[in-house]
Amino acid sequence: MSHVAQGRGKGGFIAAFLFAPLALYLTFVIWPYVQTFGYSFTNWSGQSPTFDFVGLENYSALLKDEVFRGALGHNLLLLVFVPVVTILLALFFAFMVNAGGRSGAGGVQGVSGSRFYKIVYFFPQVLSLAILAVLFGAIYRSDEGGLVNGFLIKLGLIDAKHPVEWLNEPNFVLWCLLFVVVWHGVGFYLVLFSAAMQSVPKDIYEAALLDGAGRAQTFFKVTLPLLWDSVQTSAVYLGIAAMDMFVLVSTMTSGQFGGGPDHHSEVMSTVLMRNFLYFGKSGYACAMGVVMLVLTMILSVITLRATRRERIEF
């Protein structure tokens, strides 16, 4: 009986400590999702306490909204390129700073100055997105004072009288934003992959080198399989980041909440915020939020399943 009473007392103690965090999570995380889902079936304006139930009208309007469909296409484009480019660059740099140097008396080691390179690569991660927007706004300036235009003018590739307006060119603006996201994210995932690589026994690399494997073979046959769990997790996080992009698009591009020129840099989050705050179509914006949530969850599940591999033990 004493053991049963002791078990009940321990269970009650644990439940008491779990209750407060669970209540906070349900109140501030789950409940807003439930409210958004409910508002998506109404014509709520965001300011009036009264609204009418409109059923699936908001969702049917989304199918006809060309701006939203274009924004969805931009998000899907970013969803392909942001994870792939960021992960490939981060893996390459992590391999070079950890195992890309010549093997000497100390065994496998990184390239010369690898510690310095880690700091340099990670530096963009300490900058906030607001600072990045200002920094790259100056780099992409449409006059000769912009870094990109100034460099191309010096090389004679463009005319000084007709510099390129990078953030106002429909064919360039989305790729300019993609570059900023990749530049900002590579350093973080380099550190993540470096930490995973340092847990790999050096004997594995040394055995591969003794068998005559080059750098490319060592990377694809040894490093990548052993880091696959970290790569899988990174792909999910980068995919979620590609589905957002609100801060950079809204601060770096023209238009109300960004998206310019002529919606060529539009993403779903900027369309959502414009409808919510500017047009007063909050119920419609909530429907967009629900679509973004569902798409993000589906893409996360697909990514996890598509990249699933048997765990490698060593």
Buried (B, 14 or more C-beta within 10 A) or exposed (E): EEEEEEEEEEEEEEEEEEEEEEEEEEEEEEEEEEEBBBBBBBBBBBEEEEBEEBEEBBBEBBEEBEBBEBBBEBBBBBBEBBBEBBBEBBBBBBBBBBBBBEBEEEEBBBBEEBEEBBEEBBEBBEEEBEEBBEBBBEBBBBEBEBEBBBEBBEEEEBEEEEBBBBBBBEEBBBEBBBBBBBBBBBBBBBBBBBEBBEEBEBEBBBEBBEEEBEBEEBBEEBBEEBBBEBBBBBBBBBBBBBBBBBBBBBBBBBBEBBBBBEBBBBBBBBBBBBBBBEEBBBBBBBBBBBBBBEBBEEBBEEBEEEBEEEEEEE
